[in-house]
């Protein structure tokens, strides 16, 4: 139920040009969530460690209570500039690489195209960089995550195979290692 309310408020924020974050919540004696408050991403006070960031304002938003998740109060006024509709997709909360874009990025990268050329092509298809639904950093982060996922399985395995091969060829070479249950390498001697 909370996720439905959050999804609705995310769409509401996207239509009006602000990001959304979850904040205050309340639980009953059984530990069930009975109240959740959602805020504009610039609402509220900063933590002391973030006092040098000047983008957060005080503008409270949607408040929900009980298991019915009804809207109790919506404040439509903001004390900061809202993002223009053509730039809403660049708010970090809404800036995501979609499934279709991921497939397109993967396909072009598997054929050896560099990331800068892939982004240039996708920018041309979209009609401009501002019309892409993700930023250049999102694409680079996506490529990095997929690369790390591929390496996580084969990196330790290739090191073990290399060292065992060296040990079989050279009688003076020795390789010792420890693996945990998931097959991850813990110690290498």
N, C-alpha and C positions, 0 to 999 in steps of 0.2 A: 504494500500500500504506500509506503514511504517513497519507493522508487517511482511509482506513478506520479505522485505529487511533485517529486523532484524533476522528472522528465517534463511535466507540464510547465513548471516554472522555468526550466531551461529554454523551452520553446518561447515562452513569454518574454524572457530576457533577450533572446536572440532577435525577436521581432521588434523590440523597443530599443535595442542597442546597448545592453549592458550584460556583463557576466554575472554568474550566480555562484554562490557558495553556501554550503550547509553550515549552520552555526549551532545555536542553542537547541537542546532537546530535554525532554523529561520522561522519566520512566515511572511506572506504578510499582507497588510493593512486590509484584511477581517478576519484575524486571522487564516487562513489555514496554515498548516505546509508545507513549501516548501523546507526545507533542514534539514537533520539529519546526524550527524556524529557518527560513531561507532568507538570505540577504543579497543585496547587490555586492559584487566583489570589492567595491570600494567603500562599503559601509563599515561602521564601527571604529574602534580605536586600534592603533598599532601596538604590537608588542614592543617592549622597551628596546629590544635589539634592532628594531626596524624604524626607529624614530627619524632616520635620515631619508626615508621614502615619503614623498609628498603627494602621492596619488590617492590615498584613502580618505574618504569623506564620511559623514554621519548620515546615512540614508537607509533606514530600516525598511524591509519589504514584507513579503508574505509570512503569515504566522499560521500554523496549523495546530490543532489540538484534538485529542481523543482519537479513538480508533476509526472515527468517521472521516477524518482528514478533511475537515471543512475549512474554507478560507475565512479567517476572522477579520483580517485587515490587510488591505493593499494600499500602499502609498505610492502614487504614480509620480509625484514630484521628486526630482533629484536635485541635489545642490552641486552638481558637476555636469560637464558636457557629456551628452550621450554620443556614442559612436554612430557615424552615418551608416545607413543600411548597406551601402556598397562595401563597407569595410568591417562589418560585423564578423565575418568569417575569420578575421585576423585576431579577434579576442582569444587569448590562450585557451579559454574554456571551450570554445567552438572550433578551434584550429586543429583539425584532425585529418589524417590521410585516410580517405575512404577505401572501401574494399576494392572498388573498380580501379582507383588510382594505384593501389598497392599492386594489383595484378599487372597494370601497365608498367609500373616502375620495375617490377621483378622481370617482366618479359624483356624489356629493353636492356636491363643490366645483364641478364643472362646471355645476351648477344654481344656483350663487350662494349656497350656504349658507356662513356664516362658520365658521371652524375650531372655535371654542368650541361652537357649536351641534352640529356634526358629532360632536365628542367627547362631548357630553352625550347625544346620541342613542345612540351606540355604547355608552356606559356603561350606559344604560337597558336596551339589548338584552342586554348581558353580565350584568346583574344587579348591577352595582356597579363602581366604578372599580378596585377591587383585583382584579377578575376579568378586566379587559382584559389582553390578552397584550402590550401595549405601553404606554409612558407617553405623557403629553401631549407631552413633548419629542421623542419619537420621531416623533409625527405632524407636529409643526411642522417638524422636520428633513426629513421626507419631502417635505412641501409645498415647502420651500425648495429641495431638490435638483431636484424636477421643474420648478419655476419657473425655476431657473438653466439647466437643460437646454434649456427652450424659448427663453429669452432668448439663449443662446449662439449660436444660429443666426441669429436675426433682428435682434439688437441692432445689430451693425455694419452690416448690410445696410440697415436703416431709416435709420441716420445718413447713410450714403452717398447714398441716394435723396433724403433731405431736402436735403443740401448741394448735390447736382447740380440739384435743382429750384430752389433759391435762385439758383444760378449761371446757370441758363437764363433766369430772370425778370429778374434784376438784372445788367446788364453789368459793374458794378464788383465784383461778388462773385466770389470765386475759391475753389475747393476742390481740394486735392490730398491724396491718400492712397496708402498702400502696403498691398498685401495679400500674405500668404504663400501657399504652395501650398494649404493647407487652407481658404483663403478667409477667414482671420482678419485683422482689421484690425490693422496694426502701427503705422503713423504716420498722423496726420491733421493737415493744415496749413490 
